[in-house]
Amino acid sequence: MSEQTKKRTAIVVGAGPVGLTAALTLKSRGISCAVIEADPEDRPRPGSRAIFLHNASLKLLESQYKGLGFTLARNGIVWPVKRTLYKGKEVYKKDYGITNTHDPHKLPPFTALHQDEIEGHIYEACMHAGVEFIWGTPVADCQTTSEGVTITTESGDVWEADYVIGADGGRSVVRNSVGLKFEGPRTQDTFLVVDLEEDEDNPLPLERIFHYQHPAMGGRNVMHVPFKGGWRVDLQLLENDDPEEFKDVEGVKKWLPKVMDSKYADRIKWVSSYRFHQVVANSFTDENHRVLLAGEAAHLFAPFGARGLNSGVPDAIIAVNGIEKALESKSDEERQKAIYASAKERRIAAKWNRDGSTTALHHLQGESPEMNMKREVAASLTAVAPKLGRWLDEGPYGPKFGPPELTTKY
């Protein structure tokens, strides 16, 4: 090893929330690690990103660093009501009856806050734990052998590690360097995502609202989701829509008052349009079982059901579990089995999540005559068969049980 080569037991590439989770978990297990991040420490983080952590993710984070799950819960919000409408008619409503979201002994069913804040709280925990960060250092290459991993940065620095966790996003240099590839399709529908700043003096009720074929939007699907300090509005465009017409800020100001209070037209913080990938890496580890992929380096999903970050958190923790077992192994065969088991477990989970978000896409898209008929019939019968309303409500997340059987002939 040359004087310029730096050595750690494990290196995490990427300082997003998944990479931060991996680093915090490594540190909590006493494993020597460093985080290499391409962007500078004070990097701006624009864009429409995660706003939702499930209870399971909060519990996992709490288990790795005491108090972190509760900190995230305390700084987010829980919306107590969700409603679903079909062509303007309410077909489902659920009141969770949540009155206390800051219970110091019990984590809430979820918390909603922007990814900037999620990252900030995990980063603060990392700093308290003593995690080492190397900022403003893009990785150029990552190569493995049976003995370990060598990372070369764009500046020419060389790092060596026993293991690397690639958490460097959808265009992962780590994944590409070790010859792993994404498999799966890209959606054809375009979705518009708008983040709005809340009017703190006169806020809207905390309700998640989903509109099938909003009557004021020419039959386009619309969803409103509150998070701490703001709202996210998702608009599903139609096949012949020009995304630029809808995503331009002046364009948003024209259609937004049709679905929200007009005051929010002056509270637009971010607008993006997406055609979502539905892809999973062909393996979550390299041929030498020295690299493990996590988060968007391993998979990209449509965001229905908040599957991205909430899959990335267990990706990171289970990757560390595998590394810990590998470090304790008595033979190379045992070592490789430990890494492979972690990679296999998370790839199975990723494929399940991709199937769930694909089901949601099928449920939401309007070009299928069969699905159109099912939605129409279900909406017409919710008064006498409430479970049909639940089926409609679960659509944006990926129905858990599939379309219900309609026992009456019409």
C-alpha positions, 0 to 999 in steps of 0.5 A, spaced: 500 500 500 503 506 497 503 512 502 497 515 498 493 509 499 488 510 504 485 504 508 478 502 511 475 496 513 468 498 509 467 504 505 460 507 503 460 511 497 454 516 497 452 520 503 444 520 501 440 518 507 441 510 505 449 511 505 448 515 511 444 509 514 449 504 512 455 509 515 451 510 522 450 502 522 457 500 521 460 505 526 455 502 531 458 495 530 465 498 531 467 497 524 472 502 521 469 506 515 469 512 511 463 515 507 466 518 500 461 523 497 462 526 490 458 533 492 461 538 497 458 538 504 454 544 503 451 542 497 444 544 495 439 538 495 434 541 490 428 536 487 422 532 489 425 527 493 423 522 499 418 525 504 415 519 508 418 514 512 414 508 514 414 505 522 418 499 520 424 504 517 423 508 524 424 502 528 430 500 524 433 507 525 432 507 532 435 500 533 441 502 530 442 509 533 438 510 540 433 516 539 434 517 531 427 514 530 423 518 535 427 524 533 425 523 526 418 522 528 418 528 532 420 533 527 415 530 522 408 529 521 402 524 521 396 525 517 390 522 521 385 522 515 386 519 508 380 520 502 379 517 495 375 520 490 373 518 484 371 523 478 369 528 484 365 523 488 368 520 495 369 513 495 373 512 501 375 515 507 379 513 513 380 516 520 386 513 523 384 516 530 391 519 531 391 524 537 398 523 539 404 523 534 410 525 539 409 519 544 416 518 547 415 510 548 411 508 541 413 510 534 408 513 530 405 509 524 409 513 519 412 520 519 412 525 513 418 530 512 422 532 507 428 528 505 433 534 506 430 534 514 431 526 514 438 527 511 440 532 516 437 528 522 441 522 520 447 526 519 447 529 525 447 522 528 453 520 524 457 526 527 455 524 534 457 517 532 464 520 529 463 517 522 468 520 517 466 523 511 470 525 505 466 531 501 467 533 494 470 527 492 467 523 486 469 516 485 472 514 478 472 507 479 471 501 483 475 494 482 474 488 486 479 482 487 478 476 492 482 480 497 478 486 497 476 493 494 480 498 491 477 505 489 480 511 485 477 518 486 477 523 480 482 526 483 487 520 483 486 518 490 486 511 492 482 507 497 482 500 499 477 496 503 475 490 505 468 491 503 464 497 499 457 499 500 455 502 493 449 507 495 451 512 490 444 513 486 441 511 480 447 512 476 452 509 481 459 508 479 460 503 484 455 498 480 457 500 473 465 499 475 463 492 478 459 490 471 452 490 475 446 492 470 439 494 471 434 490 469 427 492 467 422 497 464 421 505 464 414 507 465 411 510 459 406 515 463 409 522 465 408 524 472 408 531 475 411 532 482 410 539 485 412 541 492 409 547 495 410 551 502 405 551 507 401 557 509 403 556 517 398 561 519 392 558 515 394 551 514 390 546 510 387 540 514 392 534 514 389 529 509 392 525 504 387 526 498 387 522 492 383 523 486 381 518 480 380 522 474 379 529 477 373 533 474 377 539 474 383 537 471 380 533 465 380 526 468 387 526 470 389 523 476 391 528 482 394 526 489 395 531 495 400 529 500 402 533 506 409 533 509 412 537 515 412 544 512 409 543 505 405 539 500 406 535 495 402 534 489 402 529 484 399 530 477 398 524 472 399 527 465 395 524 459 398 520 453 398 526 449 399 532 454 405 536 453 409 535 460 413 542 458 406 546 458 404 543 465 411 543 469 413 550 467 411 555 473 407 559 469 403 553 467 403 550 474 400 557 476 394 555 471 392 548 473 394 548 481 388 553 483 383 547 480 386 542 485 388 546 491 387 553 494 389 559 489 394 561 495 399 555 493 400 558 486 405 563 490 408 558 494 411 553 489 418 550 491 419 545 486 416 542 479 419 536 476 416 531 471 418 524 471 417 517 467 419 512 472 424 507 471 422 500 474 429 497 475 433 492 479 440 490 479 441 483 476 445 482 482 446 486 489 453 484 490 459 483 485 463 476 483 468 477 488 462 478 494 466 485 496 461 490 494 454 490 496 449 495 493 443 499 497 438 504 495 437 507 488 444 504 486 440 497 487 433 499 484 429 504 482 421 504 483 415 508 481 414 512 488 407 509 489 407 506 496 414 510 498 418 504 496 424 507 495 427 510 501 423 505 505 427 499 501 434 503 502 434 503 509 433 496 510 438 495 504 443 499 508 442 495 515 442 488 512 448 490 508 452 491 514 449 485 517 452 481 511 459 485 512 459 484 520 458 476 519 463 476 513 468 479 518 467 474 523 467 468 518 473 463 518 473 461 511 473 465 504 467 460 503 463 462 509 465 470 508 462 469 501 456 466 503 455 471 508 455 477 503 451 473 498 445 472 503 445 479 504 445 481 497 440 475 495 435 477 501 435 485 499 434 483 491 428 479 493 425 485 497 427 489 491 423 485 486 417 485 490 417 492 491 418 493 483 412 488 483 408 492 487 409 499 484 408 496 477 401 493 480 400 501 482 401 503 475 397 498 472 391 500 477 392 508 475 393 508 468 387 509 464 389 505 457 386 499 460 379 497 458 379 492 463 382 496 469 377 502 467 371 498 467 373 495 474 375 502 477 368 504 474 364 498 477 368 499 484 366 506 485 359 505 483 358 500 488 362 503 494 356 505 498 354 497 499 361 494 498 366 498 502 371 494 501 371 496 493 373 503 496 378 500 500 381 497 493 380 504 490 384 507 495 390 502 495 391 503 488 396 509 489 400 504 493 400 498 489 394 494 492 396 488 497 390 483 495 389 484 488 382 486 485 376 484 489 372 479 486 365 482 484 360 477 486 354 480 483 353 480 475 352 487 472 
